[in-house]
C-alpha cells in the first residue's frame, strides 16, 4: 500500500469574479522511502496541491478529491483536531520562505521545542537535548547558542536549516520540501540538497520535492511529476524523463537547460501559463506548443497510458514502435 495516495484532486478559489481552478484533477502517489519531484512553472499548482492535502489552505479554497489517503487514513474524513495530530508529526513540510514561516517574536529554539512538546510530549530537559541534536544533524554550528537566536539574527541558509530541523523533529514518514533552495547561493543549495537526501536515506522517510529547477531534479529525485496550469501532464522515472520526455511541455523545459543548449541562445517557451480568464478550450499548453493543431486547440486531451508517461497530450513524443502500435 502506498504511503500517500491522492486521486482526482481539484482546488478552486473563490474570487470577486468567480471561481478559479488552481489544481485540476491531479493524482499523486508516493511509496515509503520514495523521492518524488513535482516540477513546473510558477502557477502550475505544485504548492497548492500539497497545502490542500495538509489542510493549510484558506477558507476561500474548495478542495475535492476521489481519494486522499495517508498511511491508510482518509484525510478527507479527519476532524481538524485529528489532522493536527498528523501534520507536523507524521507529515511535515519545509515551506518556501523560511524567514516568513518562522515567528519573528520567538527564538528558533522555542519554536522547535514547541513542536516537540505538542507532538511528542517531551519534558523541558528532553526537548532541549533533542533540539541540540537536531541542530547538529542539519549542520548548524554552536547549536546551544543558535537555539537562543531569533530568525532575523540568522542567515537565509541557517533559517532554512532551522526549518528542516523543525520538519524532521518528530521523525515524519513524509517530508514535503517546497522550493528548499530558493534564494540560496549555489554552495548552500548543494549543502541543503545533500542534507535532505542524506536524511531521507538515513531515516527511510518519503520525500516530495517541489521545484522548478530541473538540475535539482536530476540530482535528487527518483520519479518526476510534471504539472502545468494546475494539471499533471506527465510522470516518469527521472532517467526516463530526461532521456525520453513524452509531453511537449516537458521537452521544452528540458531544452531550456543551459547544459543542453546547442547554440549561444537558450531556447525559451513563448507565452505564459494561462490564468483565470484566458484558459484555452482544448489542451492548456496548446497556445505555447509548437506541435499544436486544431484538435489540440479544441479538444482537451486525456492522460495516455504508462508507456507514454501518462502524458496529457494527443500526440505524445518519443514513443517506441510498440507503444505507437
Beta strands, then each sheet from edge to edge (+ up, - down):
strand 1: 4-15
strand 2: 18-30
strand 3: 35-39
strand 4: 61-64
strand 5: 67-70
strand 6: 73-74
strand 7: 91-94
strand 8: 174-178
strand 9: 206-211
strand 10: 223-228
strand 11: 231-237
sheet 1: 2+ 1- 4+
sheet 2: 2+ 1- 5+ 6-
sheet 3: 7+ 8+ 9+ 3+ 10+ 11-
end
